[in-house]
Amino acid sequence: MNKNKIKALLWALLGLAPLLGLAYWVFGIVAFVIVSAFLIVFFGFLAIVYCFMKAEEAWKRG
């Protein structure tokens, strides 16, 4: 490959860099939202189960 083709390739990569960065940010945000939603649902479910267990104990004690 001659120098002009290498320069053209570098300029093309430089042009793609912002798009790749944007894709990276979008993927990061989507992954963060999915993980956050999963954690909220998971710990919410645990809290509900815990509360029902405590309520059952209190009910049995009278």
N, CA, C, O and CB atoms as a CASP TS submission, in Angstrom:
PFRMAT TS
TARGET T0000
AUTHOR 0000-0000-0000
METHOD Language model
MODEL 1
PARENT N/A
ATOM      1  N   MET     1       0.850  -1.202   0.000  1.00  0.00           N
ATOM      2  CA  MET     1       0.000   0.000   0.000  1.00  0.00           C
ATOM      3  C   MET     1       0.882   1.248   0.000  1.00  0.00           C
ATOM      4  O   MET     1       1.875   1.333   0.722  1.00  0.00           O
ATOM      5  CB  MET     1      -0.960   0.008   1.236  1.00  0.00           C
ATOM      6  N   ASN     2       0.493   2.194  -0.820  1.00  0.00           N
ATOM      7  CA  ASN     2       1.283   3.428  -0.846  1.00  0.00           C
ATOM      8  C   ASN     2       0.787   4.395   0.229  1.00  0.00           C
ATOM      9  O   ASN     2      -0.219   4.149   0.894  1.00  0.00           O
ATOM     10  CB  ASN     2       1.212   4.093  -2.244  1.00  0.00           C
ATOM     11  N   LYS     3       1.518   5.499   0.380  1.00  0.00           N
ATOM     12  CA  LYS     3       1.232   6.435   1.481  1.00  0.00           C
ATOM     13  C   LYS     3      -0.148   7.069   1.356  1.00  0.00           C
ATOM     14  O   LYS     3      -0.814   7.318   2.361  1.00  0.00           O
ATOM     15  CB  LYS     3       2.290   7.529   1.526  1.00  0.00           C
ATOM     16  N   ASN     4      -0.580   7.332   0.118  1.00  0.00           N
ATOM     17  CA  ASN     4      -1.882   7.987  -0.054  1.00  0.00           C
ATOM     18  C   ASN     4      -3.025   7.099   0.438  1.00  0.00           C
ATOM     19  O   ASN     4      -3.975   7.582   1.055  1.00  0.00           O
ATOM     20  CB  ASN     4      -2.102   8.351  -1.529  1.00  0.00           C
ATOM     21  N   LYS     5      -2.927   5.815   0.165  1.00  0.00           N
ATOM     22  CA  LYS     5      -3.984   4.908   0.628  1.00  0.00           C
ATOM     23  C   LYS     5      -3.980   4.813   2.152  1.00  0.00           C
ATOM     24  O   LYS     5      -5.039   4.746   2.776  1.00  0.00           O
ATOM     25  CB  LYS     5      -3.805   3.504   0.007  1.00  0.00           C
ATOM     26  N   ILE     6      -2.798   4.809   2.743  1.00  0.00           N
ATOM     27  CA  ILE     6      -2.708   4.762   4.208  1.00  0.00           C
ATOM     28  C   ILE     6      -3.309   6.030   4.807  1.00  0.00           C
ATOM     29  O   ILE     6      -4.042   5.969   5.795  1.00  0.00           O
ATOM     30  CB  ILE     6      -1.234   4.594   4.665  1.00  0.00           C
ATOM     31  N   LYS     7      -2.993   7.193   4.201  1.00  0.00           N
ATOM     32  CA  LYS     7      -3.569   8.462   4.681  1.00  0.00           C
ATOM     33  C   LYS     7      -5.088   8.440   4.551  1.00  0.00           C
ATOM     34  O   LYS     7      -5.801   8.859   5.463  1.00  0.00           O
ATOM     35  CB  LYS     7      -2.986   9.663   3.892  1.00  0.00           C
ATOM     36  N   ALA     8      -5.580   7.950   3.414  1.00  0.00           N
ATOM     37  CA  ALA     8      -7.031   7.896   3.206  1.00  0.00           C
ATOM     38  C   ALA     8      -7.685   7.003   4.263  1.00  0.00           C
ATOM     39  O   ALA     8      -8.746   7.332   4.793  1.00  0.00           O
ATOM     40  CB  ALA     8      -7.360   7.375   1.782  1.00  0.00           C
ATOM     41  N   LEU     9      -7.051   5.888   4.558  1.00  0.00           N
ATOM     42  CA  LEU     9      -7.585   4.975   5.561  1.00  0.00           C
ATOM     43  C   LEU     9      -7.607   5.624   6.945  1.00  0.00           C
ATOM     44  O   LEU     9      -8.572   5.475   7.695  1.00  0.00           O
ATOM     45  CB  LEU     9      -6.760   3.687   5.596  1.00  0.00           C
ATOM     46  N   LEU    10      -6.533   6.347   7.276  1.00  0.00           N
ATOM     47  CA  LEU    10      -6.479   7.028   8.571  1.00  0.00           C
ATOM     48  C   LEU    10      -7.560   8.099   8.682  1.00  0.00           C
ATOM     49  O   LEU    10      -8.200   8.233   9.725  1.00  0.00           O
ATOM     50  CB  LEU    10      -5.099   7.654   8.784  1.00  0.00           C
ATOM     51  N   TRP    11      -7.765   8.871   7.593  1.00  0.00           N
ATOM     52  CA  TRP    11      -8.807   9.897   7.617  1.00  0.00           C
ATOM     53  C   TRP    11     -10.191   9.262   7.751  1.00  0.00           C
ATOM     54  O   TRP    11     -11.061   9.800   8.436  1.00  0.00           O
ATOM     55  CB  TRP    11      -8.738  10.763   6.345  1.00  0.00           C
ATOM     56  N   ALA    12     -10.393   8.115   7.094  1.00  0.00           N
ATOM     57  CA  ALA    12     -11.683   7.428   7.201  1.00  0.00           C
ATOM     58  C   ALA    12     -11.914   6.954   8.639  1.00  0.00           C
ATOM     59  O   ALA    12     -13.016   7.078   9.173  1.00  0.00           O
ATOM     60  CB  ALA    12     -11.745   6.227   6.221  1.00  0.00           C
ATOM     61  N   LEU    13     -10.865   6.413   9.256  1.00  0.00           N
ATOM     62  CA  LEU    13     -10.988   5.980  10.654  1.00  0.00           C
ATOM     63  C   LEU    13     -11.268   7.159  11.574  1.00  0.00           C
ATOM     64  O   LEU    13     -12.063   7.056  12.509  1.00  0.00           O
ATOM     65  CB  LEU    13      -9.713   5.259  11.106  1.00  0.00           C
ATOM     66  N   LEU    14     -10.608   8.281  11.302  1.00  0.00           N
ATOM     67  CA  LEU    14     -10.829   9.483  12.098  1.00  0.00           C
ATOM     68  C   LEU    14     -12.271   9.967  11.943  1.00  0.00           C
ATOM     69  O   LEU    14     -12.879  10.447  12.899  1.00  0.00           O
ATOM     70  CB  LEU    14      -9.843  10.593  11.685  1.00  0.00           C
ATOM     71  N   GLY    15     -12.807   9.836  10.735  1.00  0.00           N
ATOM     72  CA  GLY    15     -14.201  10.220  10.494  1.00  0.00           C
ATOM     73  C   GLY    15     -15.176   9.297  11.206  1.00  0.00           C
ATOM     74  O   GLY    15     -16.251   9.724  11.629  1.00  0.00           O
ATOM     75  N   LEU    16     -14.797   8.025  11.337  1.00  0.00           N
ATOM     76  CA  LEU    16     -15.681   7.064  11.999  1.00  0.00           C
ATOM     77  C   LEU    16     -15.602   7.142  13.518  1.00  0.00           C
ATOM     78  O   LEU    16     -16.504   6.674  14.214  1.00  0.00           O
ATOM     79  CB  LEU    16     -15.344   5.664  11.549  1.00  0.00           C
ATOM     80  N   ALA    17     -14.534   7.727  14.029  1.00  0.00           N
ATOM     81  CA  ALA    17     -14.325   7.749  15.479  1.00  0.00           C
ATOM     82  C   ALA    17     -15.510   8.335  16.262  1.00  0.00           C
ATOM     83  O   ALA    17     -15.941   7.731  17.245  1.00  0.00           O
ATOM     84  CB  ALA    17     -13.080   8.541  15.793  1.00  0.00           C
ATOM     85  N   PRO    18     -16.051   9.501  15.851  1.00  0.00           N
ATOM     86  CA  PRO    18     -17.196  10.030  16.610  1.00  0.00           C
ATOM     87  C   PRO    18     -18.400   9.095  16.577  1.00  0.00           C
ATOM     88  O   PRO    18     -19.118   8.962  17.569  1.00  0.00           O
ATOM     89  CB  PRO    18     -17.598  11.391  16.064  1.00  0.00           C
ATOM     90  N   LEU    19     -18.620   8.444  15.427  1.00  0.00           N
ATOM     91  CA  LEU    19     -19.747   7.518  15.332  1.00  0.00           C
ATOM     92  C   LEU    19     -19.536   6.322  16.255  1.00  0.00           C
ATOM     93  O   LEU    19     -20.464   5.868  16.925  1.00  0.00           O
ATOM     94  CB  LEU    19     -19.936   7.043  13.880  1.00  0.00           C
ATOM     95  N   LEU    20     -18.301   5.821  16.280  1.00  0.00           N
ATOM     96  CA  LEU    20     -18.002   4.701  17.174  1.00  0.00           C
ATOM     97  C   LEU    20     -18.150   5.133  18.629  1.00  0.00           C
ATOM     98  O   LEU    20     -18.668   4.383  19.457  1.00  0.00           O
ATOM     99  CB  LEU    20     -16.577   4.161  16.916  1.00  0.00           C
ATOM    100  N   GLY    21     -17.696   6.342  18.935  1.00  0.00           N
ATOM    101  CA  GLY    21     -17.847   6.862  20.289  1.00  0.00           C
ATOM    102  C   GLY    21     -19.311   6.990  20.675  1.00  0.00           C
ATOM    103  O   GLY    21     -19.698   6.657  21.796  1.00  0.00           O
ATOM    104  N   LEU    22     -20.128   7.477  19.734  1.00  0.00           N
ATOM    105  CA  LEU    22     -21.561   7.615  19.980  1.00  0.00           C
ATOM    106  C   LEU    22     -22.195   6.248  20.216  1.00  0.00           C
ATOM    107  O   LEU    22     -23.004   6.079  21.128  1.00  0.00           O
ATOM    108  CB  LEU    22     -22.247   8.325  18.799  1.00  0.00           C
ATOM    109  N   ALA    23     -21.820   5.272  19.383  1.00  0.00           N
ATOM    110  CA  ALA    23     -22.359   3.919  19.552  1.00  0.00           C
ATOM    111  C   ALA    23     -21.950   3.359  20.912  1.00  0.00           C
ATOM    112  O   ALA    23     -22.734   2.686  21.581  1.00  0.00           O
ATOM    113  CB  ALA    23     -21.868   2.986  18.414  1.00  0.00           C
ATOM    114  N   TYR    24     -20.713   3.645  21.310  1.00  0.00           N
ATOM    115  CA  TYR    24     -20.222   3.169  22.606  1.00  0.00           C
ATOM    116  C   TYR    24     -21.047   3.774  23.741  1.00  0.00           C
ATOM    117  O   TYR    24     -21.441   3.069  24.669  1.00  0.00           O
ATOM    118  CB  TYR    24     -18.725   3.520  22.785  1.00  0.00           C
ATOM    119  N   TRP    25     -21.308   5.091  23.664  1.00  0.00           N
ATOM    120  CA  TRP    25     -22.092   5.753  24.708  1.00  0.00           C
ATOM    121  C   TRP    25     -23.517   5.216  24.742  1.00  0.00           C
ATOM    122  O   TRP    25     -24.063   4.951  25.813  1.00  0.00           O
ATOM    123  CB  TRP    25     -22.108   7.271  24.486  1.00  0.00           C
ATOM    124  N   VAL    26     -24.124   5.056  23.544  1.00  0.00           N
ATOM    125  CA  VAL    26     -25.502   4.553  23.493  1.00  0.00           C
ATOM    126  C   VAL    26     -25.568   3.152  24.088  1.00  0.00           C
ATOM    127  O   VAL    26     -26.460   2.845  24.879  1.00  0.00           O
ATOM    128  CB  VAL    26     -26.033   4.545  22.035  1.00  0.00           C
ATOM    129  N   PHE    27     -24.606   2.298  23.698  1.00  0.00           N
ATOM    130  CA  PHE    27     -24.577   0.936  24.245  1.00  0.00           C
ATOM    131  C   PHE    27     -24.388   0.968  25.759  1.00  0.00           C
ATOM    132  O   PHE    27     -25.033   0.215  26.488  1.00  0.00           O
ATOM    133  CB  PHE    27     -23.450   0.110  23.586  1.00  0.00           C
ATOM    134  N   GLY    28     -23.502   1.843  26.225  1.00  0.00           N
ATOM    135  CA  GLY    28     -23.260   1.955  27.660  1.00  0.00           C
ATOM    136  C   GLY    28     -24.504   2.392  28.413  1.00  0.00           C
ATOM    137  O   GLY    28     -24.815   1.851  29.474  1.00  0.00           O
ATOM    138  N   ILE    29     -25.218   3.374  27.864  1.00  0.00           N
ATOM    139  CA  ILE    29     -26.435   3.864  28.519  1.00  0.00           C
ATOM    140  C   ILE    29     -27.502   2.774  28.535  1.00  0.00           C
ATOM    141  O   ILE    29     -28.163   2.563  29.552  1.00  0.00           O
ATOM    142  CB  ILE    29     -26.971   5.128  27.805  1.00  0.00           C
ATOM    143  N   VAL    30     -27.669   2.081  27.404  1.00  0.00           N
ATOM    144  CA  VAL    30     -28.675   1.016  27.329  1.00  0.00           C
ATOM    145  C   VAL    30     -28.340  -0.100  28.320  1.00  0.00           C
ATOM    146  O   VAL    30     -29.219  -0.600  29.022  1.00  0.00           O
ATOM    147  CB  VAL    30     -28.764   0.449  25.887  1.00  0.00           C
ATOM    148  N   ALA    31     -27.064  -0.486  28.371  1.00  0.00           N
ATOM    149  CA  ALA    31     -26.654  -1.539  29.307  1.00  0.00           C
ATOM    150  C   ALA    31     -26.898  -1.087  30.746  1.00  0.00           C
ATOM    151  O   ALA    31     -27.362  -1.872  31.572  1.00  0.00           O
ATOM    152  CB  ALA    31     -25.160  -1.904  29.102  1.00  0.00           C
ATOM    153  N   PHE    32     -26.588   0.176  31.048  1.00  0.00           N
ATOM    154  CA  PHE    32     -26.797   0.705  32.396  1.00  0.00           C
ATOM    155  C   PHE    32     -28.280   0.666  32.770  1.00  0.00           C
ATOM    156  O   PHE    32     -28.634   0.276  33.882  1.00  0.00           O
ATOM    157  CB  PHE    32     -26.259   2.146  32.497  1.00  0.00           C
ATOM    158  N   VAL    33     -29.144   1.073  31.835  1.00  0.00           N
ATOM    159  CA  VAL    33     -30.587   1.088  32.102  1.00  0.00           C
ATOM    160  C   VAL    33     -31.100  -0.331  32.336  1.00  0.00           C
ATOM    161  O   VAL    33     -31.895  -0.566  33.246  1.00  0.00           O
ATOM    162  CB  VAL    33     -31.353   1.746  30.929  1.00  0.00           C
ATOM    163  N   ILE    34     -30.642  -1.280  31.509  1.00  0.00           N
ATOM    164  CA  ILE    34     -31.097  -2.664  31.661  1.00  0.00           C
ATOM    165  C   ILE    34     -30.644  -3.233  33.003  1.00  0.00           C
ATOM    166  O   ILE    34     -31.431  -3.861  33.711  1.00  0.00           O
ATOM    167  CB  ILE    34     -30.569  -3.539  30.505  1.00  0.00           C
ATOM    168  N   VAL    35     -29.381  -3.014  33.351  1.00  0.00           N
ATOM    169  CA  VAL    35     -28.858  -3.531  34.622  1.00  0.00           C
ATOM    170  C   VAL    35     -29.572  -2.866  35.797  1.00  0.00           C
ATOM    171  O   VAL    35     -29.912  -3.535  36.772  1.00  0.00           O
ATOM    172  CB  VAL    35     -27.329  -3.298  34.722  1.00  0.00           C
ATOM    173  N   SER    36     -29.799  -1.562  35.712  1.00  0.00           N
ATOM    174  CA  SER    36     -30.499  -0.858  36.791  1.00  0.00           C
ATOM    175  C   SER    36     -31.914  -1.399  36.963  1.00  0.00           C
ATOM    176  O   SER    36     -32.356  -1.647  38.085  1.00  0.00           O
ATOM    177  CB  SER    36     -30.541   0.653  36.510  1.00  0.00           C
ATOM    178  N   ALA    37     -32.618  -1.578  35.857  1.00  0.00           N
ATOM    179  CA  ALA    37     -33.982  -2.101  35.932  1.00  0.00           C
ATOM    180  C   ALA    37     -33.981  -3.499  36.544  1.00  0.00           C
ATOM    181  O   ALA    37     -34.830  -3.817  37.377  1.00  0.00           O
ATOM    182  CB  ALA    37     -34.633  -2.129  34.531  1.00  0.00           C
ATOM    183  N   PHE    38     -33.031  -4.329  36.132  1.00  0.00           N
ATOM    184  CA  PHE    38     -32.948  -5.683  36.691  1.00  0.00           C
ATOM    185  C   PHE    38     -32.708  -5.632  38.196  1.00  0.00           C
ATOM    186  O   PHE    38     -33.356  -6.349  38.957  1.00  0.00           O
ATOM    187  CB  PHE    38     -31.828  -6.486  36.004  1.00  0.00           C
ATOM    188  N   LEU    39     -31.765  -4.774  38.626  1.00  0.00           N
ATOM    189  CA  LEU    39     -31.456  -4.685  40.055  1.00  0.00           C
ATOM    190  C   LEU    39     -32.652  -4.176  40.844  1.00  0.00           C
ATOM    191  O   LEU    39     -32.942  -4.681  41.929  1.00  0.00           O
ATOM    192  CB  LEU    39     -30.250  -3.772  40.286  1.00  0.00           C
ATOM    193  N   ILE    40     -33.355  -3.172  40.304  1.00  0.00           N
ATOM    194  CA  ILE    40     -34.525  -2.631  40.996  1.00  0.00           C
ATOM    195  C   ILE    40     -35.592  -3.710  41.152  1.00  0.00           C
ATOM    196  O   ILE    40     -36.163  -3.871  42.230  1.00  0.00           O
ATOM    197  CB  ILE    40     -35.097  -1.416  40.234  1.00  0.00           C
ATOM    198  N   VAL    41     -35.859  -4.449  40.078  1.00  0.00           N
ATOM    199  CA  VAL    41     -36.870  -5.510  40.139  1.00  0.00           C
ATOM    200  C   VAL    41     -36.430  -6.612  41.100  1.00  0.00           C
ATOM    201  O   VAL    41     -37.226  -7.097  41.904  1.00  0.00           O
ATOM    202  CB  VAL    41     -37.127  -6.098  38.733  1.00  0.00           C
ATOM    203  N   PHE    42     -35.164  -7.001  41.014  1.00  0.00           N
ATOM    204  CA  PHE    42     -34.653  -8.095  41.853  1.00  0.00           C
ATOM    205  C   PHE    42     -34.737  -7.736  43.331  1.00  0.00           C
ATOM    206  O   PHE    42     -35.260  -8.508  44.135  1.00  0.00           O
ATOM    207  CB  PHE    42     -33.200  -8.429  41.477  1.00  0.00           C
ATOM    208  N   PHE    43     -34.215  -6.553  43.691  1.00  0.00           N
ATOM    209  CA  PHE    43     -34.231  -6.174  45.100  1.00  0.00           C
ATOM    210  C   PHE    43     -35.639  -5.835  45.567  1.00  0.00           C
ATOM    211  O   PHE    43     -35.965  -6.030  46.738  1.00  0.00           O
ATOM    212  CB  PHE    43     -33.303  -4.988  45.340  1.00  0.00           C
ATOM    213  N   GLY    44     -36.477  -5.332  44.669  1.00  0.00           N
ATOM    214  CA  GLY    44     -37.876  -5.107  45.010  1.00  0.00           C
ATOM    215  C   GLY    44     -38.577  -6.414  45.342  1.00  0.00           C
ATOM    216  O   GLY    44     -39.339  -6.500  46.305  1.00  0.00           O
ATOM    217  N   PHE    45     -38.306  -7.431  44.527  1.00  0.00           N
ATOM    218  CA  PHE    45     -38.876  -8.757  44.780  1.00  0.00           C
ATOM    219  C   PHE    45     -38.387  -9.311  46.117  1.00  0.00           C
ATOM    220  O   PHE    45     -39.172  -9.857  46.892  1.00  0.00           O
ATOM    221  CB  PHE    45     -38.512  -9.726  43.640  1.00  0.00           C
ATOM    222  N   LEU    46     -37.083  -9.168  46.383  1.00  0.00           N
ATOM    223  CA  LEU    46     -36.542  -9.632  47.667  1.00  0.00           C
ATOM    224  C   LEU    46     -37.208  -8.906  48.831  1.00  0.00           C
ATOM    225  O   LEU    46     -37.537  -9.523  49.844  1.00  0.00           O
ATOM    226  CB  LEU    46     -35.017  -9.423  47.718  1.00  0.00           C
ATOM    227  N   ALA    47     -37.408  -7.597  48.686  1.00  0.00           N
ATOM    228  CA  ALA    47     -38.037  -6.821  49.755  1.00  0.00           C
ATOM    229  C   ALA    47     -39.469  -7.286  49.994  1.00  0.00           C
ATOM    230  O   ALA    47     -39.908  -7.385  51.140  1.00  0.00           O
ATOM    231  CB  ALA    47     -38.018  -5.324  49.414  1.00  0.00           C
ATOM    232  N   ILE    48     -40.197  -7.571  48.918  1.00  0.00           N
ATOM    233  CA  ILE    48     -41.581  -8.044  49.058  1.00  0.00           C
ATOM    234  C   ILE    48     -41.606  -9.391  49.777  1.00  0.00           C
ATOM    235  O   ILE    48     -42.405  -9.602  50.689  1.00  0.00           O
ATOM    236  CB  ILE    48     -42.265  -8.161  47.672  1.00  0.00           C
ATOM    237  N   VAL    49     -40.721 -10.304  49.355  1.00  0.00           N
ATOM    238  CA  VAL    49     -40.660 -11.623  49.993  1.00  0.00           C
ATOM    239  C   VAL    49     -40.310 -11.475  51.474  1.00  0.00           C
ATOM    240  O   VAL    49     -40.913 -12.130  52.324  1.00  0.00           O
ATOM    241  CB  VAL    49     -39.621 -12.530  49.281  1.00  0.00           C
ATOM    242  N   TYR    50     -39.339 -10.616  51.783  1.00  0.00           N
ATOM    243  CA  TYR    50     -38.924 -10.399  53.173  1.00  0.00           C
ATOM    244  C   TYR    50     -40.093  -9.866  54.004  1.00  0.00           C
ATOM    245  O   TYR    50     -40.337 -10.331  55.117  1.00  0.00           O
ATOM    246  CB  TYR    50     -37.730  -9.416  53.236  1.00  0.00           C
ATOM    247  N   CYS    51     -40.809  -8.888  53.451  1.00  0.00           N
ATOM    248  CA  CYS    51     -41.941  -8.307  54.181  1.00  0.00           C
ATOM    249  C   CYS    51     -43.024  -9.347  54.431  1.00  0.00           C
ATOM    250  O   CYS    51     -43.607  -9.391  55.514  1.00  0.00           O
ATOM    251  CB  CYS    51     -42.525  -7.117  53.407  1.00  0.00           C
ATOM    252  N   PHE    52     -43.297 -10.186  53.433  1.00  0.00           N
ATOM    253  CA  PHE    52     -44.312 -11.219  53.629  1.00  0.00           C
ATOM    254  C   PHE    52     -43.864 -12.252  54.661  1.00  0.00           C
ATOM    255  O   PHE    52     -44.679 -12.746  55.441  1.00  0.00           O
ATOM    256  CB  PHE    52     -44.629 -11.908  52.302  1.00  0.00           C
ATOM    257  N   MET    53     -42.561 -12.583  54.666  1.00  0.00           N
ATOM    258  CA  MET    53     -42.059 -13.515  55.678  1.00  0.00           C
ATOM    259  C   MET    53     -42.220 -12.922  57.073  1.00  0.00           C
ATOM    260  O   MET    53     -42.644 -13.615  57.998  1.00  0.00           O
ATOM    261  CB  MET    53     -40.579 -13.861  55.413  1.00  0.00           C
ATOM    262  N   LYS    54     -41.883 -11.637  57.229  1.00  0.00           N
ATOM    263  CA  LYS    54     -42.031 -10.976  58.529  1.00  0.00           C
ATOM    264  C   LYS    54     -43.503 -10.907  58.930  1.00  0.00           C
ATOM    265  O   LYS    54     -43.840 -11.097  60.098  1.00  0.00           O
ATOM    266  CB  LYS    54     -41.422  -9.558  58.490  1.00  0.00           C
ATOM    267  N   ALA    55     -44.375 -10.637  57.966  1.00  0.00           N
ATOM    268  CA  ALA    55     -45.806 -10.570  58.259  1.00  0.00           C
ATOM    269  C   ALA    55     -46.321 -11.937  58.702  1.00  0.00           C
ATOM    270  O   ALA    55     -47.143 -12.029  59.613  1.00  0.00           O
ATOM    271  CB  ALA    55     -46.592 -10.073  57.027  1.00  0.00           C
ATOM    272  N   GLU    56     -45.837 -12.994  58.058  1.00  0.00           N
ATOM    273  CA  GLU    56     -46.257 -14.344  58.437  1.00  0.00           C
ATOM    274  C   GLU    56     -45.801 -14.679  59.855  1.00  0.00           C
ATOM    275  O   GLU    56     -46.557 -15.267  60.629  1.00  0.00           O
ATOM    276  CB  GLU    56     -45.699 -15.377  57.445  1.00  0.00           C
ATOM    277  N   GLU    57     -44.560 -14.304  60.197  1.00  0.00           N
ATOM    278  CA  GLU    57     -44.061 -14.532  61.562  1.00  0.00           C
ATOM    279  C   GLU    57     -44.932 -13.799  62.577  1.00  0.00           C
ATOM    280  O   GLU    57     -45.327 -14.365  63.597  1.00  0.00           O
ATOM    281  CB  GLU    57     -42.589 -14.069  61.692  1.00  0.00           C
ATOM    282  N   ALA    58     -45.223 -12.541  62.286  1.00  0.00           N
ATOM    283  CA  ALA    58     -46.042 -11.744  63.205  1.00  0.00           C
ATOM    284  C   ALA    58     -47.444 -12.335  63.314  1.00  0.00           C
ATOM    285  O   ALA    58     -48.035 -12.328  64.394  1.00  0.00           O
ATOM    286  CB  ALA    58     -46.116 -10.273  62.733  1.00  0.00           C
ATOM    287  N   TRP    59     -47.974 -12.840  62.215  1.00  0.00           N
ATOM    288  CA  TRP    59     -49.318 -13.427  62.205  1.00  0.00           C
ATOM    289  C   TRP    59     -49.348 -14.685  63.072  1.00  0.00           C
ATOM    290  O   TRP    59     -50.297 -14.908  63.823  1.00  0.00           O
ATOM    291  CB  TRP    59     -49.761 -13.760  60.756  1.00  0.00           C
ATOM    292  N   LYS    60     -48.294 -15.509  62.961  1.00  0.00           N
ATOM    293  CA  LYS    60     -48.241 -16.749  63.746  1.00  0.00           C
ATOM    294  C   LYS    60     -48.090 -16.449  65.234  1.00  0.00           C
ATOM    295  O   LYS    60     -48.616 -17.177  66.076  1.00  0.00           O
ATOM    296  CB  LYS    60     -47.081 -17.639  63.269  1.00  0.00           C
ATOM    297  N   ARG    61     -47.366 -15.371  65.554  1.00  0.00           N
ATOM    298  CA  ARG    61     -47.186 -14.995  66.959  1.00  0.00           C
ATOM    299  C   ARG    61     -48.473 -14.439  67.550  1.00  0.00           C
ATOM    300  O   ARG    61     -48.658 -14.412  68.767  1.00  0.00           O
ATOM    301  CB  ARG    61     -46.062 -13.967  67.096  1.00  0.00           C
ATOM    302  N   GLY    62     -49.349 -14.001  66.671  1.00  0.00           N
ATOM    303  CA  GLY    62     -50.628 -13.495  67.142  1.00  0.00           C
ATOM    304  C   GLY    62     -50.563 -12.022  67.349  1.00  0.00           C
ATOM    305  O   GLY    62     -51.554 -11.410  67.747  1.00  0.00           O
TER
END
